[in-house]
Amino acid sequence: MTQNYGHVSVWDSELLARFLKDAGFINIKEVSFMEGTDELLLKDKKDRKWESLYMEAQKPRY
């Protein structure tokens, strides 16, 4: 699965959340396929659902 599209790393929700937090994001959570607070971002293809990790996070406004 990781090599078919040229990917060279694999992430789980815990690792991705840690890096998002380190980058300053807040309200980090794992979401399901076609779920999220911004409908404009819900664009993934249904056939990739089984192999995808969906995360949502916000960058705070200062």
N, C-alpha and C positions, 0 to 999 in steps of 0.2 A: 504494500500500500504506500509506503513512504517514498519509493523510488520511481513509481510509474509517472509521476508528474514532476520529477526533478527535485523533490523535497530532500533535504539532507538532515533533518531533525524531526523529532516527535515531541509533542507537548501534551501534558495532561492539564486539567483545570487548575490544580494546585500550583504547578510550576508557572503556568501563564499568569495566574493571579498574583503570584509573588513578584514577577517582573513588571506587571502593570502597576502594582503598588509602588515598587521602587522607582518607576518612571513618573510617579505623582498622580496616578489615577485613583479615583474613589468610587464607592458604590459598585464594587466589582462583584459580578455574579455569573455563574454558568446559567445559560438559558437553553431552551430547546429550539429545534428547527422552526423557523418562521415566527419566533417570539422575540419581543423586544419593545422598548419604549418609543423608538423612532421607526415608523412604518416605511420610511424612505430607504432604510438600510436592509430591509428584509427582501433580499434578492437572490438567495442561493437556489441552486437547482435541486429538485426533490431527489434525484438519483445520487446526490452526494451526501445526503442526510446521514446515512449509516457510517460514513467515514470521517465526519466533520465534528469539530468541537466548536461550540458557540458560546462566546463570552460577551458580556456587556460591561462597560465601564465608562465613567465620566471623568473628564478633566475639569478640576475646579476652576472657577473664574476668580481672579484676584482683583 
